[in-house]
Amino acid sequence: MTADAMTSTRRPAWRRIAGVVVLAVLVLWIAMAVFQRYKPLPDGVSVAMPERAAADVRFLADLTWVDANGERQVEQRIFDRVLALIEGAERLVVLDMFLFNDFAGQVVGDDMRRLSDEVERALRARRAAVPGLRAVLITDPINTLYGGIRSDRLDRLREAGVEVVITDLGRLRASNPAWSGAWRLCCRWAGNSPDGGWLPNPVGPGKVTLRTGLALLNFKANHRKTLVADTPNGWVGLVTSGNPHDASSAHGNVAVEFRGPAALDLLATEVPVAEFSGASLGPVPAPPPVDLEPRRGTIQVLTESAIRDAAIAAIDRVGAGDRVDLAMFYLAHRGIIRALERAVDRGVRVRALLDPNIAAFGNEKSGIPNRPVARELVDAGIEVRWCHTTGEQCHSKFLQTRTRAGASELITGSANYTRRNLDDMNLETSVRIAGSAGLPVLQDAADWFELRWTNPAGRSFSLPYEAFAEDSVLRHARYRLMEFSGLSTF
């Protein structure tokens, strides 16, 4: 056989082998992506806890506005309460906080508060004052850049006796399956190292590994913001949209504080997160049986997709002459948007107060998803205003309905209304409060929304829709692709 003949027979063989290898890799990639998107959730995730009596429930808000001189003003209450509850804890305090760091990006300003320092000091001081106190911090691995840096803050808490639990995000479903399928095959097994790399640290000095960036592209998070503590006045829970994060300290946020059995329900939702992350909160008190006697108002703890289901149900319950008020950092979930549009068709007045999505810690953003979504809402007959932000974010996640008959529902907490936040990918916690519109917590929530919608007394909280109107068909298509595929940070 000649050399030319031998070569001609070898080439097809190598091509066939290469083709088989490429096909096998592609099949594995797709199979892993599908599995990671639809795999079973850990037990205890995505739950609606029982409705409880709404006793001792408070609505809290951090307000940010622009004064008559064009200066940003900040009024904060939420983390003052967090610090007070830590300082009153007697046997157990559990915090689950997404961002707990001083990563500042490019944010500067005299109104930035060192929230991470304050919460750290409070935990360490309470542990020193009450040696028998069990203090547990559950947090997201973003605070160590997915193992790519050391957190001196978390190390100090450990040295003080605080149990630090880094959430095992690998147990959650993939929000960006196109990448997560490949990452599981090629990169996850390599782990990470805090000893430096060759890429710039995106949040501070020094270098990080390529593995840090690759892990970030999964876009997974334990996005919860909760606190549970036993105090001299009984068990107390707090659910908020705010983080103990210095660069977020000027953001507008809301919270609900409550006591009694619902606080134990909140604690029960944190038990499985600790367990699948290699820790234990047990033994913890079990919530008492549900009291089914009629009551003036109820409170219910919701996590993950139970938040979505409750929000859509609340919107679908209102009718002609009723009202829906929404204040949201990210609004992109198609089911929520369709529910709002259906409500308008039934004669409901719907108002949406949205962040313009133009800034993130000193960096400019594209306006996606809120600006193209707002165009849809306006076309459907929904009233839209923009938060008047000056570098900070309008970070609340708030939905309230009010009926002509005098009933009201409020859903608020950590969850943005996006696919990632509501469809069992992130970990999220919100609360639902229902009852008479005159219930103080519901009236306070309604007053908070009205304040920000109407700009009284020379304080500019919001701007008209025209300030950030968006008519780009291309940008709307980009939002829809990002929402569908998971190739986004919202």
C-alpha positions as CSV (number, residue, x, y, z in Angstrom):
1,M,0.0,0.0,0.0
2,T,1.4,3.4,-0.9
3,A,1.9,6.2,1.7
4,D,-0.8,8.2,0.1
5,A,-3.3,5.4,0.4
6,M,-2.4,4.8,4.1
7,T,-2.9,8.5,4.8
8,S,-6.3,8.6,3.1
9,T,-7.5,5.7,5.3
10,R,-6.2,7.2,8.5
11,R,-7.9,10.6,8.1
12,P,-11.5,9.4,8.1
13,A,-10.8,7.2,11.1
14,W,-9.4,10.1,13.1
15,R,-12.3,12.3,12.0
16,R,-14.8,9.6,13.1
17,I,-13.1,9.3,16.5
18,A,-13.1,13.1,16.9
19,G,-16.7,13.3,15.9
20,V,-17.7,10.6,18.4
21,V,-15.8,12.4,21.2
22,V,-17.4,15.8,20.3
23,L,-20.8,14.2,20.2
24,A,-20.3,12.4,23.6
25,V,-19.1,15.7,25.2
26,L,-22.1,17.5,23.8
27,V,-24.5,14.9,25.0
28,L,-22.9,14.9,28.5
29,W,-23.1,18.7,28.5
30,I,-26.8,18.8,27.6
31,A,-27.7,16.0,30.0
32,M,-25.8,17.7,32.9
33,A,-27.5,21.0,32.0
34,V,-31.0,19.5,32.0
35,F,-30.3,17.5,35.2
36,Q,-28.9,20.6,37.0
37,R,-31.9,22.7,36.0
38,Y,-34.6,20.1,37.1
39,K,-32.9,18.0,39.8
40,P,-34.8,17.4,43.0
41,L,-34.7,20.2,45.6
42,P,-33.3,19.4,49.0
43,D,-36.0,18.6,51.6
44,G,-37.5,21.6,53.3
45,V,-36.8,24.0,50.4
46,S,-39.7,25.8,48.6
47,V,-42.3,25.8,51.4
48,A,-45.3,27.7,52.5
49,M,-45.5,27.6,56.3
50,P,-48.9,27.7,58.1
51,E,-50.8,31.0,58.5
52,R,-50.3,32.3,62.0
53,A,-51.9,35.0,64.1
54,A,-50.4,38.4,63.1
55,A,-49.4,39.4,66.6
56,D,-46.7,42.0,67.3
57,V,-45.9,42.5,63.6
58,R,-44.0,45.7,62.5
59,F,-43.2,47.2,59.1
60,L,-39.7,48.7,58.9
61,A,-38.1,50.8,56.1
62,D,-34.9,52.4,55.1
63,L,-35.7,55.5,53.2
64,T,-33.5,57.3,50.6
65,W,-34.6,60.4,48.8
66,V,-33.3,63.6,47.1
67,D,-33.9,66.8,48.9
68,A,-34.7,70.3,47.5
69,N,-30.9,70.9,47.1
70,G,-30.4,67.8,45.0
71,E,-28.6,66.0,47.9
72,R,-29.2,62.4,48.8
73,Q,-30.7,61.8,52.2
74,V,-30.8,58.5,54.0
75,E,-33.0,57.4,57.0
76,Q,-32.3,53.9,58.3
77,R,-34.2,51.7,60.7
78,I,-33.8,48.1,59.6
79,F,-30.3,47.3,60.9
80,D,-30.8,49.3,64.0
81,R,-33.5,46.6,64.8
82,V,-31.2,43.8,63.7
83,L,-28.5,45.0,66.1
84,A,-31.0,45.4,69.0
85,L,-32.3,41.9,68.4
86,I,-28.8,40.4,68.5
87,E,-28.1,42.3,71.6
88,G,-31.2,40.9,73.3
89,A,-30.7,37.2,72.3
90,E,-30.4,34.8,75.2
91,R,-29.9,31.3,74.0
92,L,-30.0,31.3,70.2
93,V,-29.6,33.8,67.3
94,V,-29.6,32.7,63.7
95,L,-28.8,35.0,60.8
96,D,-29.0,34.0,57.1
97,M,-27.6,36.9,55.1
98,F,-26.6,37.0,51.5
99,L,-24.0,39.8,51.4
100,F,-22.0,40.2,54.6
101,N,-18.9,42.1,53.7
102,D,-17.3,45.4,53.0
103,F,-16.7,44.9,49.3
104,A,-17.3,48.4,48.1
105,G,-16.7,48.4,44.4
106,Q,-16.5,52.0,43.4
107,V,-19.0,53.3,45.8
108,V,-18.1,56.3,47.9
109,G,-20.0,58.8,50.1
110,D,-20.4,60.0,53.6
111,D,-23.8,58.3,53.9
112,M,-22.4,54.8,53.5
113,R,-22.7,52.9,56.8
114,R,-20.3,50.1,57.8
115,L,-23.1,47.6,58.4
116,S,-20.9,44.6,58.1
117,D,-18.6,45.9,61.0
118,E,-21.7,46.7,63.1
119,V,-23.3,43.3,62.8
120,E,-19.9,41.5,63.3
121,R,-19.3,43.5,66.5
122,A,-22.8,42.9,67.8
123,L,-22.4,39.1,67.3
124,R,-19.0,39.0,68.9
125,A,-20.1,41.2,71.8
126,R,-23.2,39.2,72.5
127,R,-21.2,35.9,72.5
128,A,-18.8,37.4,75.0
129,A,-21.5,38.7,77.2
130,V,-23.6,35.5,77.1
131,P,-21.1,32.5,76.8
132,G,-23.9,30.0,76.5
133,L,-25.4,31.8,73.6
134,R,-25.4,29.8,70.3
135,A,-24.9,32.2,67.4
136,V,-25.1,30.9,63.9
137,L,-24.4,32.8,60.7
138,I,-25.6,31.2,57.4
139,T,-24.2,33.1,54.4
140,D,-23.5,32.8,50.7
141,P,-20.0,31.8,49.3
142,I,-19.8,35.1,47.4
143,N,-18.4,36.5,50.7
144,T,-15.3,34.5,50.0
145,L,-15.6,34.9,46.3
146,Y,-16.4,31.2,46.1
147,G,-13.3,30.2,48.1
148,G,-11.1,32.5,46.1
149,I,-10.2,34.9,49.0
150,R,-10.0,34.6,52.8
151,S,-12.6,36.5,54.8
152,D,-11.0,38.0,57.9
153,R,-14.5,38.9,59.1
154,L,-15.8,35.4,59.0
155,D,-12.5,34.1,60.6
156,R,-13.0,36.6,63.5
157,L,-16.5,35.4,64.0
158,R,-15.4,31.8,64.1
159,E,-12.7,32.7,66.7
160,A,-15.5,34.4,68.8
161,G,-17.5,31.2,68.8
162,V,-20.0,32.1,66.1
163,E,-20.9,29.1,63.9
164,V,-20.3,30.2,60.3
165,V,-22.2,28.1,57.7
166,I,-21.3,28.6,54.0
167,T,-24.2,27.5,51.9
168,D,-23.6,24.6,49.6
169,L,-24.9,26.1,46.4
170,G,-24.2,22.8,44.6
171,R,-27.5,21.4,46.1
172,L,-29.5,24.1,44.3
173,R,-30.8,24.0,40.7
174,A,-29.0,25.7,37.9
175,S,-30.2,29.2,37.0
176,N,-27.7,29.4,34.1
177,P,-27.8,25.7,32.9
178,A,-25.9,26.4,29.7
179,W,-22.9,27.2,31.8
180,S,-23.6,25.1,34.8
181,G,-23.7,21.9,32.7
182,A,-20.2,22.5,31.4
183,W,-18.9,23.8,34.7
184,R,-20.0,20.6,36.5
185,L,-18.0,18.5,33.9
186,C,-14.9,20.6,33.5
187,C,-14.3,22.8,36.5
188,R,-16.2,22.2,39.8
189,W,-13.9,19.3,40.7
190,A,-10.9,21.6,40.7
191,G,-12.1,23.5,43.8
192,N,-10.6,26.9,44.5
193,S,-7.7,28.5,46.4
194,P,-7.6,31.7,48.5
195,D,-3.8,32.0,47.9
196,G,-4.1,34.3,44.9
197,G,-4.3,33.9,41.2
198,W,-3.6,36.0,38.1
199,L,-7.0,37.8,37.6
200,P,-7.9,41.1,39.2
201,N,-10.1,40.9,42.2
202,P,-13.4,42.5,41.1
203,V,-14.2,43.8,44.6
204,G,-10.9,44.7,46.1
205,P,-7.1,44.5,46.1
206,G,-5.1,41.5,45.1
207,K,-5.6,38.7,42.6
208,V,-8.1,35.8,42.3
209,T,-8.0,32.5,40.4
210,L,-9.8,31.8,37.2
211,R,-11.8,29.3,39.1
212,T,-13.4,32.2,41.0
213,G,-14.7,33.7,37.8
214,L,-15.9,30.4,36.5
215,A,-17.9,29.7,39.7
216,L,-19.4,33.2,39.6
217,L,-20.9,32.4,36.1
218,N,-23.3,29.9,37.7
219,F,-25.3,32.9,39.1
220,K,-26.5,30.9,42.0
221,A,-27.1,32.4,45.5
222,N,-28.5,31.9,48.9
223,H,-30.3,35.3,48.6
224,R,-32.1,35.1,51.9
225,K,-32.0,37.9,54.5
226,T,-33.4,36.7,57.8
227,L,-32.9,36.7,61.6
228,V,-34.4,34.6,64.3
229,A,-33.6,35.1,68.0
230,D,-35.0,34.2,71.4
231,T,-35.4,37.3,73.5
232,P,-36.8,38.2,77.0
233,N,-40.1,38.9,75.1
234,G,-40.1,35.5,73.3
235,W,-39.1,34.3,69.9
236,V,-38.7,37.0,67.2
237,G,-38.2,36.9,63.5
238,L,-37.2,39.5,60.9
239,V,-37.3,39.2,57.1
240,T,-35.8,41.9,55.0
241,S,-34.6,42.9,51.5
242,G,-31.5,44.5,53.0
243,N,-28.0,43.1,53.4
244,P,-25.3,43.9,56.1
245,H,-23.1,45.1,53.2
246,D,-21.4,48.5,53.4
247,A,-21.8,49.4,49.7
248,S,-25.6,48.6,50.0
249,S,-26.1,50.7,53.1
250,A,-27.7,53.7,51.2
251,H,-30.2,51.4,49.4
252,G,-33.9,51.7,50.0
253,N,-35.1,48.5,51.7
254,V,-38.1,47.2,53.7
255,A,-38.5,44.6,56.5
256,V,-41.1,42.9,58.7
257,E,-40.4,42.0,62.3
258,F,-42.7,39.6,64.1
259,R,-43.0,37.5,67.2
260,G,-44.5,34.2,68.3
261,P,-45.0,30.9,66.4
262,A,-44.3,32.5,63.0
263,A,-40.7,33.2,64.2
264,L,-40.3,29.5,64.9
265,D,-41.6,28.8,61.4
266,L,-38.9,31.0,60.1
267,L,-36.3,29.1,62.2
268,A,-37.7,25.8,60.8
269,T,-37.0,27.0,57.2
270,E,-33.3,27.6,58.0
271,V,-32.8,24.1,59.4
272,P,-32.6,22.4,56.0
273,V,-30.2,25.0,54.6
274,A,-27.8,24.4,57.5
275,E,-28.2,20.6,57.1
276,F,-27.5,20.4,53.4
277,S,-24.5,22.7,53.9
278,G,-22.9,20.4,56.4
279,A,-24.1,21.9,59.7
280,S,-27.0,21.5,62.2
281,L,-29.3,23.9,64.0
282,G,-30.9,21.2,66.1
283,P,-32.3,20.7,68.5
284,V,-34.5,23.7,67.9
285,P,-38.0,24.3,69.3
286,A,-40.8,22.9,67.1
287,P,-43.5,25.4,66.0
288,P,-46.7,24.8,67.9
289,P,-49.9,23.5,66.3
290,V,-51.8,26.0,64.2
291,D,-54.6,27.9,65.9
292,L,-57.6,28.0,63.6
293,E,-59.7,30.4,65.5
294,P,-60.8,33.5,63.5
295,R,-58.4,36.4,63.8
296,R,-58.0,39.9,62.5
297,G,-54.8,39.2,60.5
298,T,-52.4,36.4,59.6
299,I,-48.7,36.1,58.8
300,Q,-47.1,33.3,56.8
301,V,-43.5,32.5,56.0
302,L,-42.8,31.6,52.4
303,T,-39.7,30.4,50.6
304,E,-38.6,30.0,47.0
305,S,-41.5,29.2,44.5
306,A,-44.1,29.5,47.3
307,I,-43.5,33.2,47.1
308,R,-44.3,33.2,43.4
309,D,-47.5,31.2,44.0
310,A,-48.7,33.5,46.8
311,A,-47.9,36.7,44.8
312,I,-49.8,35.5,41.7
313,A,-52.7,34.3,43.8
314,A,-52.9,37.7,45.6
315,I,-53.0,39.6,42.4
316,D,-55.6,37.2,40.9
317,R,-57.9,37.7,43.9
318,V,-58.5,41.4,43.4
319,G,-61.2,42.8,41.2
320,A,-62.7,46.0,39.8
321,G,-62.0,49.0,42.0
322,D,-59.3,47.3,44.0
323,R,-55.6,48.2,44.0
324,V,-52.2,46.6,43.5
325,D,-49.0,48.4,44.5
326,L,-45.7,46.9,43.5
327,A,-42.2,48.2,44.5
328,M,-39.4,46.1,43.0
329,F,-35.7,46.2,42.3
330,Y,-36.0,43.6,39.5
331,L,-39.3,42.8,37.7
332,A,-38.9,40.2,35.0
333,H,-41.0,37.1,35.8
334,R,-43.5,36.4,33.0
335,G,-46.1,34.9,35.3
336,I,-46.1,37.9,37.5
337,I,-46.3,40.3,34.6
338,R,-49.2,38.4,33.1
339,A,-51.0,38.4,36.4
340,L,-50.6,42.2,36.6
341,E,-51.9,42.6,33.1
342,R,-54.9,40.4,33.9
343,A,-55.7,42.5,36.9
344,V,-55.8,45.7,34.8
345,D,-58.2,44.0,32.4
346,R,-60.5,43.3,35.4
347,G,-60.5,47.0,36.4
348,V,-57.8,46.9,39.1
349,R,-55.7,50.0,39.5
350,V,-52.0,48.7,39.3
351,R,-49.1,50.9,40.3
352,A,-45.4,49.9,39.8
353,L,-42.5,51.7,41.4
354,L,-39.3,50.3,39.9
355,D,-35.6,50.8,40.1
356,P,-34.3,52.1,36.8
357,N,-31.5,49.6,36.8
358,I,-28.9,52.2,35.9
359,A,-26.3,51.7,38.6
360,A,-24.6,49.0,40.6
361,F,-21.9,50.0,43.1
362,G,-20.4,52.7,40.9
363,N,-20.8,50.8,37.6
364,E,-23.3,51.8,34.9
365,K,-26.0,49.2,34.1
366,S,-28.1,48.7,30.9
367,G,-31.6,49.3,32.4
368,I,-32.5,45.6,31.9
369,P,-34.9,44.2,32.9
370,N,-37.0,47.0,34.4
371,R,-37.0,49.5,31.6
372,P,-38.2,47.2,28.8
373,V,-40.6,45.6,31.2
374,A,-42.0,49.0,32.2
375,R,-42.8,49.6,28.5
376,E,-45.0,46.5,28.6
377,L,-46.7,47.6,31.8
378,V,-47.5,51.1,30.5
379,D,-48.9,49.6,27.3
380,A,-51.1,47.4,29.4
381,G,-52.5,50.4,31.4
382,I,-50.3,50.0,34.5
383,E,-49.0,53.2,36.1
384,V,-45.2,53.2,36.4
385,R,-42.9,55.5,38.3
386,W,-39.1,55.2,38.8
387,C,-37.2,55.5,42.0
388,H,-35.2,58.6,42.1
389,T,-31.8,57.0,42.7
390,T,-28.4,58.8,42.8
391,G,-26.0,55.8,42.7
392,E,-27.8,53.7,45.3
393,Q,-30.5,51.1,44.4
394,C,-34.2,51.0,45.1
395,H,-33.8,47.5,46.6
396,S,-37.2,46.8,48.0
397,K,-39.3,43.7,47.1
398,F,-42.8,44.7,47.9
399,L,-46.3,43.7,46.7
400,Q,-49.5,44.9,48.4
401,T,-53.2,44.5,47.4
402,R,-56.1,46.5,48.9
403,T,-59.7,45.9,48.2
404,R,-62.8,48.2,48.3
405,A,-64.1,45.9,51.0
406,G,-61.2,46.8,53.3
407,A,-59.0,43.8,53.0
408,S,-55.3,43.8,52.3
409,E,-52.3,41.5,51.6
410,L,-48.6,42.3,51.8
411,I,-45.8,40.1,50.5
412,T,-42.3,41.3,51.1
413,G,-38.8,39.9,51.8
414,S,-35.7,38.9,49.8
415,A,-37.2,37.8,46.5
416,N,-37.0,39.9,43.3
417,Y,-39.8,39.0,40.9
418,T,-37.5,37.2,38.4
419,R,-37.2,33.6,37.2
420,R,-34.1,33.1,39.2
421,N,-35.7,34.3,42.4
422,L,-39.1,32.7,42.1
423,D,-38.6,29.5,40.3
424,D,-36.7,27.4,42.8
425,M,-33.1,28.4,41.9
426,N,-32.0,30.9,44.5
427,L,-32.8,30.5,48.2
428,E,-35.3,33.2,49.1
429,T,-37.5,34.1,52.1
430,S,-40.5,36.4,52.2
431,V,-43.5,36.8,54.4
432,R,-47.2,37.2,53.6
433,I,-49.5,39.3,55.8
434,A,-53.2,39.4,55.3
435,G,-56.1,41.0,57.1
436,S,-57.9,44.3,57.5
437,A,-56.4,47.2,55.6
438,G,-56.5,49.0,58.9
439,L,-54.1,46.5,60.6
440,P,-51.2,48.7,61.6
441,V,-48.5,46.8,59.7
442,L,-50.6,46.9,56.6
443,Q,-51.5,50.5,57.0
444,D,-47.8,51.4,57.6
445,A,-46.8,49.5,54.4
446,A,-49.5,51.4,52.4
447,D,-48.3,54.7,53.8
448,W,-44.7,53.8,52.8
449,F,-45.7,53.2,49.2
450,E,-47.8,56.3,49.0
451,L,-45.0,58.4,50.4
452,R,-42.6,57.2,47.7
453,W,-45.2,57.6,45.0
454,T,-46.3,61.1,45.8
455,N,-43.1,62.9,46.9
456,P,-44.6,65.0,49.7
457,A,-42.8,67.9,51.5
458,G,-40.2,68.6,48.9
459,R,-38.7,65.1,49.1
460,S,-38.1,63.4,45.8
461,F,-38.5,59.6,46.1
462,S,-39.7,58.9,42.6
463,L,-39.8,60.2,39.0
464,P,-42.4,59.9,36.2
465,Y,-42.2,57.1,33.7
466,E,-40.9,59.5,31.0
467,A,-37.6,59.9,32.9
468,F,-36.5,56.5,31.8
469,A,-38.9,55.5,29.1
470,E,-37.6,52.6,26.9
471,D,-38.9,51.9,23.4
472,S,-36.1,49.7,22.1
473,V,-37.4,46.5,20.5
474,L,-33.9,45.1,20.6
475,R,-33.5,45.7,24.3
476,H,-36.8,44.1,25.0
477,A,-35.7,41.0,23.0
478,R,-32.4,41.0,24.9
479,Y,-34.3,41.0,28.2
480,R,-36.6,38.1,27.1
481,L,-33.6,36.0,26.0
482,M,-31.7,36.7,29.3
483,E,-34.7,35.9,31.4
484,F,-35.4,32.7,29.5
485,S,-31.8,31.4,29.3
486,G,-30.4,32.5,32.7
487,L,-27.5,34.3,31.0
488,S,-28.0,37.3,33.3
489,T,-27.4,38.6,36.7
490,F,-31.0,39.3,37.5
